[in-house]
Amino acid sequence: MLIRQMQPDDLEQAAALEAQNFSRPWSKEAFADALEKDYYQYLVAVDEESQRIFGMCGLIRTLEEGGITNVVVSENARNQGIGYRMLTELMRRAEREGVREYTLEVRKSNAPAIALYRKLGFVEEGIRPAFYDMPVEDAVIMRKR
């Protein structure tokens, strides 16, 4: 497995992975737009032989804060440490650009993701009521300082 910067050639697979896993997925065009902006950082986890993407994560940088976005690992590749490795690399790269703290929102019912974020040093700081829809659900706000 290789973790690398998302490239324009990855957009089709990235959008498909989003659509398979999220009720309100980003489109191919939304990812293309993000790749053109220097304050976004997107990584993909790729099978080196097939070049198939089975994970991705992103960050939007605002001064010294990074907002974690779009963390996803394909269902058949979960529980192998891919999310941990992607996020560790994403934060390592962001720290080189001056990011010192991170925030994210996660569905309250997503226990595996919450456990991963805790393992990475995030703590729960609040709730955003009805933040998600399809289905409606609260978001847990998590922060790492």
C-alpha positions in Angstrom: 0.0 0.0 0.0 1.2 3.5 -0.9 -0.1 6.7 0.7 0.4 9.6 -1.6 -1.0 13.0 -2.6 -4.3 12.8 -4.6 -3.8 13.5 -8.3 -6.3 14.6 -11.0 -6.2 11.0 -12.3 -7.6 9.8 -9.0 -10.8 11.9 -9.1 -13.1 9.3 -10.6 -12.1 6.7 -8.0 -12.2 9.2 -5.2 -15.7 10.3 -6.1 -16.9 6.7 -6.4 -15.4 5.8 -3.0 -17.3 8.8 -1.5 -20.5 7.8 -3.1 -20.2 4.3 -1.8 -19.7 5.4 1.8 -21.5 8.8 2.4 -25.1 9.9 2.1 -23.9 13.4 0.9 -20.8 12.6 -1.1 -18.4 15.1 -2.7 -18.5 15.0 -6.5 -15.6 14.6 -8.8 -15.9 18.3 -9.5 -15.7 19.2 -5.8 -12.5 17.2 -5.4 -11.1 18.7 -8.6 -11.8 22.2 -7.2 -10.1 21.3 -3.9 -7.0 20.0 -5.6 -6.5 23.4 -7.3 -6.4 25.2 -3.9 -3.2 25.4 -1.9 -5.1 25.3 1.4 -6.5 21.8 0.8 -4.5 18.7 1.2 -5.8 15.3 0.1 -4.1 11.9 0.4 -5.1 8.5 -1.0 -4.2 5.0 0.0 -3.5 3.1 -3.2 -2.7 -0.5 -4.1 0.6 -0.2 -5.8 0.0 -2.9 -8.4 -3.5 -2.1 -9.5 -3.5 1.6 -8.6 -6.9 1.1 -7.0 -7.8 3.6 -4.3 -9.1 2.1 -1.2 -8.8 5.0 1.2 -8.6 8.8 1.3 -8.5 11.7 3.7 -8.4 15.4 3.4 -7.6 18.6 5.3 -8.5 22.2 4.8 -5.9 24.6 6.4 -6.8 27.9 8.0 -3.7 29.5 9.5 -2.6 27.1 12.2 -5.8 25.0 12.2 -6.5 22.0 10.1 -10.1 20.8 9.5 -10.1 17.1 8.8 -12.5 16.2 6.0 -13.5 13.2 3.9 -11.9 10.3 5.9 -12.9 7.1 4.2 -11.6 3.5 3.8 -13.4 1.1 1.5 -15.4 -1.5 3.4 -13.3 -4.5 2.4 -10.1 -2.7 3.6 -11.2 -1.6 7.0 -9.6 -2.7 10.3 -6.1 -2.9 8.8 -4.7 0.4 10.1 -5.1 2.3 6.8 -7.1 5.2 8.3 -4.5 5.6 11.1 -1.6 5.6 8.6 -3.4 8.1 6.2 -4.3 10.5 9.0 -0.8 10.3 10.6 0.8 11.2 7.2 -1.8 13.9 6.6 -1.1 15.6 9.9 2.7 15.1 9.5 2.5 17.0 6.2 0.2 19.7 7.6 2.5 20.3 10.6 5.3 21.1 8.1 3.0 23.9 6.8 2.4 25.3 10.3 -0.8 23.5 11.4 -0.8 23.1 15.2 -4.3 21.9 15.9 -7.0 19.9 14.2 -10.8 19.7 14.3 -13.3 17.3 12.8 -16.9 16.2 13.0 -18.0 12.6 13.1 -21.4 10.9 13.3 -22.2 10.2 16.9 -22.9 6.5 16.0 -19.6 6.0 14.2 -17.8 4.2 17.1 -14.9 2.8 15.0 -14.1 6.3 13.7 -14.3 7.9 17.1 -12.0 5.2 18.5 -9.5 5.9 15.7 -9.6 9.7 16.3 -9.1 9.1 20.1 -6.1 6.9 19.3 -4.7 9.8 17.3 -5.0 12.1 20.2 -8.4 13.8 19.5 -10.7 14.6 22.3 -14.5 15.2 22.2 -15.3 18.8 22.7 -19.0 19.1 21.9 -22.0 18.1 19.8 -23.5 19.7 16.7 -27.2 18.8 16.9 -28.7 17.3 13.7 -25.5 18.1 11.8 -25.9 15.2 9.4 -28.9 14.2 7.4 -29.9 11.0 5.5 -30.3 10.0 8.3 -30.5 12.9 10.7 -27.8 12.5 13.4 -25.7 14.6 15.8 -22.0 15.2 15.1 -19.4 14.8 17.7 -16.9 17.7 17.5 -13.3 16.4 18.1 -10.1 18.4 18.5 -6.5 17.7 18.7 -4.1 20.4 20.1 
